[in-house]
């Protein structure tokens, strides 16, 4: 099959990164994320866009949000350089979804559908090794070394209160995007509550069916 153009959607903790990595390997496509695209184009000249700064990097260095118009231009540039891709982290709102329509023709929109209870369980169970930066999970992926286990810490953004706030923001901003693609008949829901390998089997079959 030709290299597919895939959009993957899902809440924090839904497994987009895990499934995207498998898609890249199986279908030989590029992984395009907003963060990577921004970092790759920090010095892009945006002086003609009537923005406060002349490069995306100036926003990023100051910890400020990069304006939608700039993000749109950077994603458009990244998509134009890819024969096939899995797009992850964009669009985050309806305006961006409408912009994306002008950038490319998607073959499939995947939504990893995970219950909030499972999302909270996954995210609050994550632990960080402060010495190596490796991420573990107390249930799904504990470290084998007891010394590593002893030094693991929970990140501030993985506490239950913060996780629930992140999921609330996701629902507010991104659920309208999910409804947008569903109304168009383009959305394919995958049961993300399953084990990662089972999710992958469904993802792979869904992409192949859409080819």
N, C-alpha and C positions, 0 to 999 in steps of 0.2 A: 504494500500500500504506500501511497505518497505520504510524505511526512505530515502528520496532522497538526492542526492549529487548535490548541486546547486551552480553555479557561477552566481553572479549578477554584472552586469557592468552598468556604467552610469556616467555622468559628475558630478562635484560638484553641489549640489542643485537638482539632479534628483530624490531624494527620496529613495535612497538605504537603508538608515537607517530605515525609516518608514516601507518600504515593508519587509525588513529583519526581523524586529520585528514581523510582522504578520506571516511571513513564519515560524519562530521559534515556535510560539504558535500553529499554525494550523497543522504543520507537525512534531512537536517534534524533531527538529534537533538542532545542535549546531550552534552558530554564530561565525564564525572564521574571524577575521579581522587582518590585518598585525600589526596594532598598539597593539591590545590586545595580540597577539601571542608574539610580541617582549617584551612587559612588563612582560608577564608570564615567559619568558625565559631569563631574563636579565643576570642571572648568569650561563647560559649554557656554558660549556667548549668548546671553539672553537680553542683551542691552536694547534690542529692538522690540521687546515685549512690554515695555512700560512698567517694569517691576522695580521694587525698591533697590535690589542689588543686581549686579551685572552677570553673576554666575550662580548656579544652584549651590555651589560650595559655600558661598557667603551666608546663605540661610542656614545650612547645615552646621557650619562652624560656630554659629551663634545660638544653635539649639532651637531655631525657629522653624515653623512649618513651611515647607516649600509650597508656593501657591499652586492651585490645581492646574492653571494654564501651563506652568513650567513642567509639572509632573506629566501632563498629557503629551507635551512635546517630546519629552525624554522617552516615554514609553513608545510613542509613535516611531521614534528613531530606532529604538531597540527592535521593535517588531519588523521594521523594514529591512533589517539586516539578517533576519532569520527565515530559513525556508520552512521550518516547522518549529513549533514551540509549545511549552506549557506555561501559561501566564498565571502567576501566583501573587496575590496581594493587590491586585488592581482588576477591575474598578472597585472603589470603596463606597461610592455613592451613585445615585442615578445620573447625575450630570456626567460623571466619568464613563458610565455605561453607554450613554448616548454618544460620547466622544469616541469610544472604542469602536462603535459601529462604522464610523468614517475611516478608521485606521486599517481594519482588516476584516475578512470574512472568517468567522470561527466555524470549525467543523463540529465542535461539541462543547457544551458547558456542563461540567461535572460539579455536583454539589455533594460534599461529604456530610451526610445528615447524621448528627450525633446528639443524643439527648443531653440536656443541661446537666443532669446528675452525673453522667459519665464524663463530660467535659471538666466539671469541677473536680471529680476524682482524679482525672489524669493530671490536671495542672497543679493541684495542691499536693500531689504526691511526688512532684519533681524535686530533685535535689542537685545542688551544684558542688563540685569539688573545687574549692577555692585555689588549690595549688595547680591544677591542670586545666580548669575551665570545662571539664567534661560534665555532661548532664546525665543523671541517673533517675530512676523511679523506684520508690520504696517497694512497689509490688511488681511492676512489669520488667524492670531492668536494674536490680540492685547490684552493687559492686561485689566482686568475688573476694576482694582483699578486705579483711576486717579493719585494717588501718585506714583505708580509704573511706569505709563506711562511717568510721568514727568522726572524720573531719567534714563530712557532708553538711551543707547548710541549705536552708530554704531561702530562695531569693524573695525580695520584698514583693515583687509582682506576682508571686505564686501563692501568697496567702489567700485564704478563702474570701476575705472581704474584697481584696483587689481583683481576684479572679472573677467574682460575680459582677464587679463594676465593669471589667473589660468585656464580659459577655453582654452586659446591658448596652454598652456602647456599640458592640457589634450588631446587636439586634436593631438598634435605632438607625444605624447608618447603612448596614449591608443587607438586612432582610428585604428592604424595598428592591434592591438589585436582584435578589433571588426571585422575588415575585415578578419582576420585569421580564426575566428570561423565561420563567414558567408561563407567563401570559403569552409569550411569543411561541411557546411550544419547543423551546431550545434546551430546556433544563433536563438533565438526567440525574436523578437522585440515586445515591449509593448509600447503603446502610453502613455508616461509619462506626457503629457500636461494635461491629465484629472485630475479631483479631486482625492485625495488619495484613497477614497473608490472605485471609478470606476477603478483606476489603480489596486487596490487589487483584484477586481473581475476578471480582465484579467490575473493577475499574477497567482492567484489560479487555474483558469481554464487551463492555459498553463502548469503549473506543473502537474496537474492531467492528462492532455492529454499525457504528456511525460512518465507517469508511465507505 
